[in-house]
């Protein structure tokens, strides 16, 4: 058992504050999507773009965040991120059309791209590698106050005020976060190499075009020719980046990372795993409100047990991984999440609403153990000289896969629901049933990747809580 210095713990709390801001915004937005659709005169089937615009922007901008933090300083970038996020929130609240809201979410995404990833990078700089998993757990527990408060707060604001207030609530939070950052966080800097602008452009184009192409004709209404051009352009950009990075010491992401088998497995598993997991925060409040007729406030309250399960699991996940090993934990949690997804759908369809909080609590526990295990497995075996690059790549892949997950969830709803689904009808129940069956299959597939994780991955150090002073 090891104790971190008080100064380091204060810095971890600041990072957690950034996690809080982003998590609060995300959970509030998911709860409010049906109300936004009604207010803006849009179909709920199109509202996934409000989430995708934010998450995809984060993914596209992430490669620059680590370099900027090293060059300009962690504190300066963290402060700038909070300011941009807050200004983007103001524009979101002023939006009168879906397109305006999407563009405002893009601005928020630029801030988000420099917030949580830079916070995660800060943790890597201030704690030893064998304490990384425990330190991240320490950070994310207070950071999950956002998801705990967000759903219920979002439901209250939407039901008794308007959806615009879910963004206005970020303003006082952003001001407090900016002050705390300037006051308490040291401005860690590192010597940097020249930024790989060419590689950044190639990766950004590849990720953006392929994700937009996935939404395709049904979501964006583009022609088959344009769809083909998007796919070809995205694939060509990614292949061009591989050629660009081969043997290039200044490449945005070194291909040396993939010579580490644990990193390659962890990154691939994280990408595939988060596509499935990324569907759930989007689908659950939409299903509760449109499929079951819940009010926004009731739907928000139903999300709280999932967050509580996640918070509770984070307190013991290190011990669980040390006891059973990464492979067993990842396979079991992946298959368990697929099963609990189907159980949630079946319980709701049968009208056993009293059981839903328990099912969502279990879902939160399983998802939390899966996320923590995927993240730390990917990074823990990297040498120091590749740690920053590996962290940035993992952060980018996490956001990209979540944007793909939300896009796929929207596509499934559109595929099974055609152009319109009505609230709490037999037809909408059938649409959500088919969608949840498809989601469970997508969630379960990464177990095939995790089955290749070796048993001999090193264990993690447990950070003890602060000891109480003796009377």
N, C-alpha and C positions, 0 to 999 in steps of 0.2 A: 504494500500500500504506500503510495507516495502523495505528498502534499505539494500543490503549486503555490508559488509566492503570491502575496496579496496583489502586487502590481499586475501580475499576469492575469489574475482572476478579474480584475477591473476591466482589463482590455477585452477579455472574453465576454463580459457583460455588454460592452459596447457593440461587439459583433452580433450578439444576440438581439440587440435592439434593432439592427438592420434586418435580421431575420424576421423580427416581429412586424416591421413595417410591410415587408413584402407579403408575408403570410396573411396579415390582416386584410390587405387589399385583395388578394387572390380569393380568399374564402368568402368575402363579402360579394365580390363580383359574381362568383358562381351561383350564389343564392339568388341574386337579383336578375339573372339573365331572362327568365320568362317575363318579368315585369318590364324590363328594358325593351323586349321585343314588342310588347303591347303598346308601350309609350311611343316607340319610334315607328310603329306601323309595319313591323317586319315579322316574318315567320320565325318561330323559335328554332326551326331547323337551320337558320342562317346565323344564329347568334354565337355559334362556336368561334366565328372569326374574331370576336371581341377578345377571346382568350388566346387564340392562335397568334393574333397580331402582336400581343405582348410577349408571349413566350418565344416566338420565332425571332423577334427583335433581340431579345436577350441572348439567344443562341448565336445570332449573327455577330453581335457586338462583343461577345465574350472573349474571343482571341486577343483583342486589344486590351482587355481590362488588366490582365496580369502584367503586361509590359508597361502600361501606364502607371500601375501601382509601384512597380520597381523603379521607374524613371522619375516620376513626380513625387511619389511618396504615398503610403497607404492612407494616412489621414487626409491628405488633400483630395485623393480620388474618392474616398468614402464620403467626404463632405459634399463634393460635387455630385455624387450619385444621389444623395438624399435630396439635394436642391432640385435636380432634374426630375426626380420622381414626384416631388411635391408640386412642381409647376405643371407636370403632365396631368396630375390629378385635378388641378384647377381647370385645365382645358377639357378634360373628360366631363366634368360637371357642367360645362357650358355647351356641350355638344347637343345639336338638335337633329342630327341624322346619323344613321349607322356609319356612313363613311367618315364623318367628322369624329365619331367616337373611336373608330379604328385608328385613325391617324393620331389621335391623342394618346391612345394606348401604345402606339409606337414610341412616342416621346417618353412615356413612362418606362418602356422597355429599355431604352438607352440608359436610364438611371438604374434600373434593376440589374442590367448587365454589369454594372460596376459596384453593386452593393453586396449581395450575398457571396458571389465568387471572391471578391477582394477580402471579404470577411473570412472566408474559408482559407484563403491564402495567408492571412494574418495569423490564423491559428497554427498553420504549418511553420511559420517563422518563429513563433514564440514558445512552442512546446516540443519536447523530444518526439521523434517518430513513433516510439513504442507507446507514447501517451496520446497519440493523435485521436484514436477512436474514442477514448474516454473524454478527451477535451471537447471533441465535437458533440458528444452526448451532453456534456455540461452546457454547451452553448445552445443547443437546440431545445432543451427543456424549457428555459424561460422564453425562448423565441416562440414556443408554441402557445403562449398566451394569446397570440394573434389568432390562430385558428380556433382557439377555445371561445374567444369573444366574438370573432368575426361573423359566424353564421347567425347567431341570435341577434347581434347588433344589426347585421344587414337585413334580417327579416323585419325587425322593428322599424328601421328607417324606411324600407320599401313599403311596408304595409301602412304605416301611420304618417309618413312624410312623402318622400319621392326617392327614386333610385339615385338622383343626383347627389344626395347626401352621403352615399357610400364612398364617394370620392372626396367630398369636402372634409370628411372626418380625418383624412390623411394630413391636412394642413397643420393642425396643432401638433400631431405626432411628428411630422417632419421637422418642425421648428425645434422641438425638444431634442430630436436625434442629432440635428446639425450642431446645436450648442454643446451637447455632450461629446460629440466627436472632436470639436475644436479644443475642448477643455481637457479631455482625459486621454485621448489616443496619441501616442508618439507617432511621429511621421517616419516610419521605417522606409528606407530606400536601399536599393542595391544597384551595383554597376550593371548597366544594360548594354546589349548589342543593338545594332541598327534594326529598326522594326521592319519586318518582312511585308511590305505593302502589297507586293504582287501576290504572295501566298494568301494574305488576308482577303483580297478581292476575289480570288478564285474560290476560296472556301465559302465566302459569303454568298456569292452567286450560286454555287452548287447547292447549298442548303436551302436558300430562299426559293429558287426555281423548282426544285424537286418537291418541296413541301406544298407550294402553290399548285403544282401539277397534280399532286395527290387529291386536292380538293376538286380540281378538274372542271368538267362540264356541269356537274350537278350543283357544285357550290358557287363557282364563279361565272358560269354561263359562257365559258370560252369555247371557241370552235375546236374541232378535232385537230386541225392543222396547228393551231396555236398550242394545244396540249402537247402535240408531238414535238414542237420546237422547244417547249419548256423542258420536257424530259431529256431531249438530246442535249440542250444547252447545259442543264444541270449535271448530267453524266460526264459531259466533256470537260466541264470546269473541275470536277473532282479528279478525273484522270489526269488532267493537266497539272493539278496540284501535286499529285504523286510523282509525276515526272520532274516537277520543279523542286520538290523536297529531297529527291534522291541524291545523296551525297552532298547536300547543301547544308553547311554548318549554320547558316543564318536563317534557315527555314522557320516558319511560324511554329510548326510542330515537327520535332525531329522524328524521323522514321525509326531511330534507335529505340524509341519507346516500345515498339512492337516486337523487339527482340526479347523483351521480358514477357515470358509466357503468362505469368499471373496477371500482369497489366492487360495483356491482350484478351484473356478470358474475362477478366472483370469488366473491361470496357464494353466488350461485345454483349455480355450478360446484362450490364446496366442499360445499354441501348435498347435491347429487346425487352427487358423487364419493365422499363419505364414507359414504353409504348402502351402496354396493358394497364399499368398503374395510373398513367396519366388520364385514362378515360374516366376513372371513378369519381374524382372530385367534380368533374363536369356533368357526368350523367346522373349522379345521385340526387342533387336538388332538382334537376329537370324532371326526372322520373317521379319524384315525390309530388311536385306541383302540377305537372301536366298529366302524368299517368294516373296519379291517385287523388288529385284535387286538393292537396294540402295548401294551406296559406303560406306565404313567404316566411312568416314568423315561425310557424310550426315546422316547416322544412328546415329552417335554420337551426332550430332546437334539436332536430333529429341528427344533425351533423356533429353535435358536441360529444356524444359518446365515442365516436370514432377518434376524435382528437384526444380524449381522455385515455383511450386504449393505447394510442401511440405514445403519449407521454409516460404512461406507466411502464410500457415495454422498454423504453429507452433507459430506464434505471437498472435494468437487469440484462440488457442485450449483450454486454461485454462478457458477463459470466456465462450466458447461454452459448455464445460462440466458442469461448474457451472450453466449455464442457463437451460440446458435440462436434465442433469443427465447422468451417465455412461451408463445405460441400453439403453436409446434411442439413444445416440450417437453411441454406439457400434453396435446395430442392424442396424441402418440406414446406417452407413458407410460400414458395411459388405455387405449388399444387394446392396448398391450403387456401391461398388467396383466390384461386379460381373456384374452389368449392364454396367458399364463403360468399363469393359474388352471386353464384346461383342460388344459394340459400337465402340471401337477401331478397332476390327477385321473387322466389317462391313464397317466402313468408309474407311479403307485401301483397302479392296477388291473392293469397288466401285470406287476406284481411286480418292477419294476426299482428296488428300494429303494436300491441304491447310488447311483442318480442323483438321488434326492430332495433331498439336501443342496444340490446345485448348482442345482436348480430353485428351491428356497426362497431361496437366496442371490440369485438373479436377481430373484425376487419382491420381496425386501427392497430391492434397489437401485431398482427401478422405483417401488415404493410411496413410498420416501423422496423421490425427486426430485419426485414428484407432490404429496405433502403440502407440501414446502417451497415449491414454486412456487405452489400454490393459496393458501397462507397469506399469503405476502408480496405476491402480486399484488393481493389483496383490500385490503390496508391501505396500500400504499406511496404511493398517489396522494391519500390523504385529507389535507385541511388540518389543522393542529394542533388547532383548536378541535373537530374531530369525531373525532380519533384515538382518544380514550378510549372514546367511545360505539361507534365502529366496531369496536374491539378486543373489547369486551364482547359485541357482537352476533355477531361472528365466532366467539368462543368458545362462545356459546350454541348457535349453529347447528351447530358441529362436534360438540358432545356430543349434541344432539338427533338429528342424522343418524346418528351411530354407534348410538344406542339404537334407532332405527328399523331400521338395518341388522341388528342382532342379532335384533330382533323378526321381521324378514322372513326371516332365516335359519332361525329356529325354526319359523316358519309353513311354509316350504318343506319342512323335514324332516317336520313333521306332516302336510302335504298329501300328500307322496309316500309316507310311511311309515305313514300312518294312526295307530294308537295305540301301536304297539310295533315296535322294530327290535332284532334279536338281533346279538350280536357276531360279526363276521367271517363272515357268511352271504351266500349269493347274493342273497337279498332285500335285505339292507342295502346291498350293492354297487350294486344297481339304484337304490335310494333316493338314495344319495349321488351317483350319476352324473346323475340328473335334477336334483338340487339344484345341482350344480356347473355344469351347462349353463345353468340359470336365473340363477345368480349371475354367470356370465360376461356374459350379456346385460345385466344390470343395471349391471355395472361399465363396460361399453363405452358405454352411452347418453350419459353426460356429455360425450363427445367432440363431440357436436353443439353443446353450449354453449360449449366452449372454442374451437371454430372461429370464434367471433365476437370473440375477443380481438384487438385491433389489434396491428400489428407494432411500433408506435412507443412502447411502454411503456419508461420510462427504465431504465437499467442499475443494477446494484448495486455498492457499494463492497466490496472484499475486505479483511477484517481480517487482518493478518499475525500469525503466531505470535510469541511473545516471543523476541527475539533472545538467543542465548547470550552470556554475557559473555566477552570476550576474555581469554586467559590472560596 
